């Protein structure tokens, strides 16, 4: 029999994850936050609604948490009627957020005191792949616990990586995101310099696209921006990226490891947020550069 699944965090990613869990025959109990419109089809497909996070834990063998970051995870675990109140011996909690490793360590320790296990399984790709059941995940867990959750993860993931012991999933995700945001910040700055010098930015795009500097991040940043004048090629929010880089720089400081590149990328995101672009997608780093440097990058 399939384990009973609990799911907390029915946002843009969580909706597709639950949809695919139901389609694969899992019994799913969900906690609705505010947006009921996002869950009506899931309830119609057989999901059960619980009134509290504790009730989700009580009804489940494995509870997935899919929210923005550590403050939200901590509120779900420790808050009123939280997961830790409803947790029973043998429960597995899977944290799919991009979280701060120090917070993850504390939550794992507190849950372990109740004989509950915490697995970190942050996600990659977008809500589109979530709906298609084609997410990527990087899992920090013991081999025994990974064997338990892997069949469940297959319901909504195309690529599942067991990256090491508990905690290593969240660390790997932060390292991955630092590289991605570092590339993005570098690209935005380079285009600003090119624009200020009078360079034809389409020629810059053409040259980079056939050389060693070309990469997926470059194409997500620049292709639609230059050809269509739109800024939605890289579907990740600037404020969320700022949060991830803050977690990364905290991690580097605690190890300690010098982090000149991570700090620079983080500050470029802080600047973009302070300029009012926090609710926009990553390619709007071009707009931040336009504002700061009085240049034109995006065709309008």
C-alpha positions as CSV (number, residue, x, y, z in Angstrom):
1,X,0.0,0.0,0.0
2,X,1.1,3.6,-0.7
3,X,2.0,5.7,2.3
4,X,-0.5,8.4,3.3
5,X,0.7,11.8,2.2
6,X,0.3,15.1,3.8
7,X,1.0,18.3,1.9
8,X,1.4,21.8,3.3
9,X,2.0,24.7,0.9
10,X,-0.3,24.5,-2.1
11,X,1.3,27.3,-4.1
12,X,2.4,27.4,-7.7
13,X,4.7,24.4,-7.2
14,X,2.7,22.6,-4.7
15,X,-0.5,22.5,-6.8
16,X,1.2,20.4,-9.6
17,X,3.0,18.2,-7.0
18,X,-0.3,17.3,-5.3
19,X,-2.1,16.9,-8.6
20,X,0.5,14.3,-9.7
21,X,0.4,12.5,-6.3
22,X,-3.3,12.1,-6.6
23,X,-3.0,10.9,-10.2
24,X,-0.5,8.2,-9.1
25,X,-2.9,6.8,-6.5
26,X,-1.6,8.4,-3.3
27,X,-4.1,9.5,-0.7
28,X,-3.3,13.1,0.1
29,X,-4.3,15.3,3.0
30,X,-3.8,19.0,2.4
31,X,-3.8,22.2,4.5
32,X,-5.3,25.2,2.6
33,X,-3.7,28.5,3.4
34,X,-5.5,31.4,1.8
35,X,-6.1,30.7,-1.9
36,X,-9.0,28.2,-2.1
37,X,-9.3,28.7,-5.9
38,X,-5.9,26.9,-6.2
39,X,-7.2,23.7,-4.4
40,X,-10.8,23.2,-5.6
41,X,-9.7,20.9,-8.4
42,X,-7.4,19.0,-6.0
43,X,-10.3,18.4,-3.6
44,X,-12.5,17.3,-6.5
45,X,-9.7,14.9,-7.5
46,X,-9.8,13.2,-4.1
47,X,-7.6,15.2,-1.8
48,X,-8.8,15.6,1.8
49,X,-8.7,18.9,3.6
50,X,-7.3,19.3,7.1
51,X,-8.0,22.3,9.3
52,X,-4.6,22.5,10.9
53,X,-1.0,21.5,10.2
54,X,-1.1,19.2,13.2
55,X,-4.1,17.4,11.7
56,X,-2.1,16.9,8.4
57,X,0.6,15.3,10.4
58,X,-1.8,13.1,12.3
59,X,-3.4,11.8,9.1
60,X,-0.1,11.1,7.3
61,X,2.9,8.8,7.0
62,X,4.9,11.4,5.1
63,X,4.3,15.1,5.2
64,X,5.7,17.4,2.5
65,X,6.2,21.1,3.2
66,X,6.6,23.3,0.1
67,X,6.9,27.0,1.0
68,X,9.2,29.9,0.4
69,X,11.9,29.5,3.1
70,X,12.9,28.9,6.7
71,X,10.6,31.3,8.5
72,X,7.6,29.7,6.8
73,X,8.8,26.2,7.5
74,X,9.4,27.1,11.2
75,X,5.9,28.6,11.5
76,X,4.4,25.4,10.0
77,X,6.4,23.1,12.4
78,X,6.4,25.1,15.6
79,X,3.4,27.4,15.3
80,X,-0.1,27.0,16.8
81,X,-1.4,23.5,15.9
82,X,1.9,22.9,14.1
83,X,3.3,19.7,12.6
84,X,5.4,19.0,15.7
85,X,2.2,18.9,17.8
86,X,0.5,16.3,15.6
87,X,3.7,14.3,14.8
88,X,3.8,10.7,16.0
89,X,6.6,8.2,16.1
90,X,7.7,7.1,12.6
91,X,6.4,10.2,10.7
92,X,8.7,11.5,7.9
93,X,8.7,15.2,7.1
94,X,10.1,16.2,3.7
95,X,11.1,19.9,3.4
96,X,11.0,20.9,-0.2
97,X,11.7,24.6,0.4
98,X,15.0,26.4,-0.2
99,X,16.0,26.7,3.5
100,X,18.7,28.0,5.7
101,X,20.8,25.0,6.8
102,X,21.1,26.1,10.4
103,X,17.3,26.2,10.6
104,X,17.0,22.8,9.0
105,X,19.5,21.4,11.6
106,X,17.4,22.7,14.5
107,X,14.1,21.5,13.1
108,X,15.7,18.0,12.5
109,X,16.9,17.8,16.0
110,X,13.6,18.9,17.5
111,X,11.6,16.4,15.4
112,X,14.1,13.6,16.2
113,X,13.3,14.1,19.9
114,X,9.8,12.9,19.0
115,X,11.1,10.0,16.8
116,X,10.2,11.9,13.6
117,X,12.6,12.2,10.7
118,X,13.3,15.3,8.6
119,X,14.4,14.9,5.0
120,X,15.5,17.9,2.9
121,X,14.4,17.7,-0.8
122,X,14.6,21.2,-2.4
123,X,13.2,21.5,-5.9
124,X,14.5,22.7,-9.3
125,X,12.6,23.8,-12.4
126,X,9.3,25.7,-12.6
127,X,5.6,25.4,-11.9
128,X,5.2,24.2,-15.5
129,X,7.3,21.2,-14.8
130,X,5.5,20.7,-11.5
131,X,2.2,20.4,-13.3
132,X,3.8,18.0,-15.8
133,X,5.4,15.9,-13.0
134,X,8.9,16.7,-14.2
135,X,10.6,18.5,-11.4
136,X,14.1,17.9,-10.2
137,X,14.9,17.3,-6.6
138,X,18.1,17.0,-4.5
139,X,17.6,14.8,-1.4
140,X,19.5,14.9,1.8
141,X,18.7,11.7,3.7
142,X,20.1,8.4,5.0
143,X,20.1,5.6,2.4
144,X,17.3,3.9,4.3
145,X,15.1,7.0,4.4
146,X,15.8,7.9,0.8
147,X,14.5,4.4,-0.2
148,X,11.2,5.2,1.5
149,X,10.6,8.6,0.0
150,X,12.0,7.9,-3.5
151,X,8.9,6.1,-4.8
152,X,6.7,9.1,-3.6
153,X,9.0,11.7,-5.2
154,X,8.7,9.8,-8.5
155,X,5.1,10.9,-8.7
156,X,6.1,14.5,-9.5
157,X,9.9,14.4,-10.2
158,X,11.7,13.5,-13.4
159,X,15.2,13.5,-11.9
160,X,15.8,12.6,-8.3
161,X,19.3,13.0,-6.8
162,X,20.3,11.5,-3.5
163,X,23.1,14.0,-2.8
164,X,24.2,12.9,0.7
165,X,23.2,12.7,4.3
166,X,20.5,14.9,5.9
167,X,21.1,18.6,5.2
168,X,23.1,18.2,2.0
169,X,20.0,18.8,-0.2
170,X,19.6,22.3,1.2
171,X,23.3,23.0,1.0
172,X,23.5,21.9,-2.6
173,X,20.5,23.9,-3.6
174,X,22.0,27.1,-2.2
175,X,25.3,26.5,-4.0
176,X,23.4,25.8,-7.2
177,X,21.3,29.0,-6.8
178,X,24.4,31.1,-6.0
179,X,25.9,30.1,-9.3
180,X,22.7,30.7,-11.2
181,X,22.1,34.2,-9.6
182,X,25.8,35.0,-10.0
183,X,25.6,34.3,-13.8
184,X,22.4,36.4,-14.0
185,X,23.9,39.4,-12.2
186,X,27.0,39.2,-14.3
187,X,25.0,39.1,-17.5
188,X,22.9,42.1,-16.5
189,X,26.0,44.1,-15.7
190,X,27.8,43.1,-18.9
191,X,24.8,44.2,-21.0
192,X,24.7,47.5,-19.2
193,X,28.4,48.1,-20.0
194,X,27.7,47.1,-23.6
195,X,24.7,49.4,-23.9
196,X,26.6,52.4,-22.3
197,X,29.4,51.9,-24.8
198,X,27.0,51.9,-27.8
199,X,27.5,48.2,-28.6
200,X,24.7,46.5,-30.6
201,X,23.3,44.2,-27.9
202,X,21.9,41.8,-30.5
203,X,25.4,41.2,-31.8
204,X,26.6,40.6,-28.3
205,X,23.9,38.0,-27.9
206,X,24.8,36.4,-31.2
207,X,28.5,36.1,-30.3
208,X,27.9,34.8,-26.8
209,X,25.3,32.3,-28.0
210,X,27.9,30.4,-30.1
211,X,30.8,30.5,-27.7
212,X,31.9,29.0,-24.4
213,X,30.2,31.6,-22.3
214,X,26.8,30.5,-23.6
215,X,24.7,28.6,-21.1
216,X,21.1,28.0,-20.1
217,X,21.1,31.0,-17.7
218,X,22.3,33.3,-20.5
219,X,19.6,32.1,-22.8
220,X,16.9,32.5,-20.2
221,X,18.1,36.0,-19.4
222,X,18.7,37.3,-22.8
223,X,16.9,35.5,-25.6
224,X,13.3,36.7,-25.0
225,X,14.5,40.0,-23.7
226,X,16.2,41.0,-26.9
227,X,14.0,39.3,-29.4
228,X,10.6,40.0,-27.9
229,X,11.2,42.7,-25.3
230,X,9.8,40.6,-22.6
231,X,11.4,39.8,-19.2
232,X,9.8,36.4,-18.4
233,X,12.4,34.0,-19.8
234,X,13.8,33.2,-16.3
235,X,10.8,32.2,-14.2
236,X,12.2,33.0,-10.7
237,X,11.4,36.0,-8.6
238,X,14.1,38.6,-7.6
239,X,12.9,38.8,-4.0
240,X,13.0,35.0,-3.7
241,X,16.5,35.0,-5.2
242,X,17.7,37.6,-2.7
243,X,16.5,35.4,0.1
244,X,18.3,32.4,-1.3
245,X,21.6,34.3,-1.7
246,X,21.2,35.6,1.9
247,X,21.0,32.0,3.1
248,X,24.1,31.2,0.9
249,X,26.2,34.1,2.3
250,X,25.2,33.1,5.9
251,X,26.3,29.5,5.2
252,X,29.6,30.7,3.7
253,X,30.2,32.9,6.8
254,X,29.5,30.1,9.2
255,X,31.8,27.6,7.6
256,X,33.8,30.0,7.2
257,X,34.6,30.4,3.5
258,X,35.3,33.7,1.8
259,X,32.5,34.6,-0.6
260,X,33.3,37.6,-2.8
261,X,31.2,36.4,-5.7
262,X,28.2,35.3,-3.6
263,X,28.2,38.7,-1.7
264,X,28.4,40.6,-5.0
265,X,25.5,38.6,-6.5
266,X,23.5,39.1,-3.3
267,X,24.0,42.8,-3.3
268,X,23.0,43.1,-6.9
269,X,19.7,41.5,-5.9
270,X,19.4,43.7,-2.8
271,X,19.8,46.7,-5.1
272,X,17.1,45.5,-7.5
273,X,14.7,44.9,-4.6
274,X,15.4,48.4,-3.2
275,X,14.7,49.8,-6.7
276,X,11.2,48.2,-6.6
277,X,11.8,45.1,-8.8
278,X,11.4,42.5,-6.0
279,X,8.1,41.2,-7.3
280,X,9.5,40.8,-10.9
281,X,11.4,38.0,-12.5
282,X,15.2,37.6,-12.7
283,X,15.5,39.2,-16.2
284,X,14.3,42.4,-14.6
285,X,17.9,42.7,-13.3
286,X,18.3,44.4,-16.8
287,X,15.7,47.0,-15.7
288,X,17.6,47.6,-12.5
289,X,20.8,48.2,-14.5
290,X,18.9,50.6,-16.8
291,X,17.7,52.6,-13.8
292,X,21.1,52.8,-12.1
293,X,23.2,53.4,-15.2
294,X,20.8,55.4,-17.4
295,X,21.1,53.0,-20.3
296,X,18.6,51.2,-22.5
297,X,18.9,47.4,-22.7
298,X,15.3,46.1,-23.1
299,X,13.7,46.9,-26.5
300,X,10.5,48.7,-26.0
